[in-house]
Every structure is written in C-alpha cells, then in structure tokens.
Amino acid sequence: MIKIKKKKIISILKNIYDPEININIYDMGLIYDINIKKKDIFIIMTLTSPNCPLYNKILEDIKNNIKKKIKKIKNVNINITFDPPWNKKMISEEAKLELGIF
C-alpha cells in the first residue's frame, strides 16, 4: 500500500511562491484542503483575487512540483474556490512577519 503523508504535500506547497507577493502559497492561506486518495492528490484552494493573472502558473507549479517530488503520484487535482474569499487574516503569522503585517 502506498502511504503519502499530508505533511509531505504541505512541505512541497511551502516551496511554491505567489509570484506577485513572494510568500509561499501555503502560508498565504491559499490552500483550504488537501486530501490524499491512493495515488491521487485533491487540493481545494483559492487565489488572492478572482482575476489573478498568474493563476495558471501557480496551478502548474503545484502539479509539477508534487509529481516531481513524489514519483508515485498519479494525479494532482486542484479545485479553485472563492468561498470563503481570501483575505489578509488567512496569512500565517510567519508570513505576516515577512510582509511586515502586524
């Protein structure tokens, strides 16, 4: 049986940065849920704006990095939602310090 840990997925997501803000997508609070079912990863996430011009790059980075770092992954499925809409309160304390938000 293949055992993929959520912690491993999170560590990969923490190395993918929002190109406009330069904070990783996990600490930005863009990732709402991660589910692992056999060889498939299901991610529910949001964007800082519905009109994000770089959303394709972010999604591509997520899929490519997960598949590259966990060879046994078959599919990475990403669903974008805006419910609830992203706001600055979703940013981790660590990222707030980096951004100078107190």
Secondary structure, DSSP 8 states (H G I E B T S, - for coil): -----HHHHHHHHTT-B-TTT-SBTTTTT-EEEEEEETTEEEEEE--S-TT-TTHHHHHHHHHHHHHHH-TT--EEEEEE--SS---GGGS-HHHHHHHT--
